[in-house]
Amino acid sequence: MVHDSSNNFNTVYTTYYRKSFLFVKSYVHDELVAEDIVSESLIKLWERMKSQPIEHVQSFLFTILKNSALDHLKHEAIERKAFKSLNEYLTREHEIRISVLQACDPKEIFSSEIQHIIQVTLASLPEKSRKIFMMSRYENKTNKEISEVFNISVKGIDYHIALTIKALRVSLKDYLPLCIYLFVG
């Protein structure tokens, strides 16, 4: 039993480190954490021993170790609970995205309402812009191929397609995510 505060820290450390480490590690299951807890606990013990005599050093140290390990485990439980909540939220959000995408019916994408809006919008455009856009998006022609048909530059083709996309964006603003998929090339 160590009563005298004149004993040096090395004696305290060598006397109690190993059994303290094994005790704490059996609860925290992490060697580095156990080492930290034991080192801090031994320092607390030593500081206390320097200021006042301790009658039952081992039980006093055990109390420090127990409380430190409990604090660590409680903090770990809070972190795990927070992580679990976040993971559950992300899982639910992911499942919602899956179900929304699974419910997406290609037949509905081309519903008569959307087709009507597209037709009206395309009809309102200048004929050259409408034809260029239709060749690009419905006939899958390259801008170079279209430029040869209309005898204008590729930049001119880009201009007409951009003009059409802008008009469709305005007309189909409620369907924008779908439009991005359908018309952005």
Secondary structure, 3 states (H helix, E strand, C coil): CCCCCCCCHHHHHHHHHHHHHHHHHHHHCCHHHHHHHHHHHHHHHHHHHHHCCCCCHHHHHHHHHHHHHHHHHHHHHHHHHHHHHHHHHHHHHHHHHHHHHHHCCHHHHCCHHHHHHHHHHHHHCCHHHHHHHHHHHCCCCCHHHHHHHHCCCHHHHHHHHHHHHHHHHHHCHHHHHHHHHHHCC
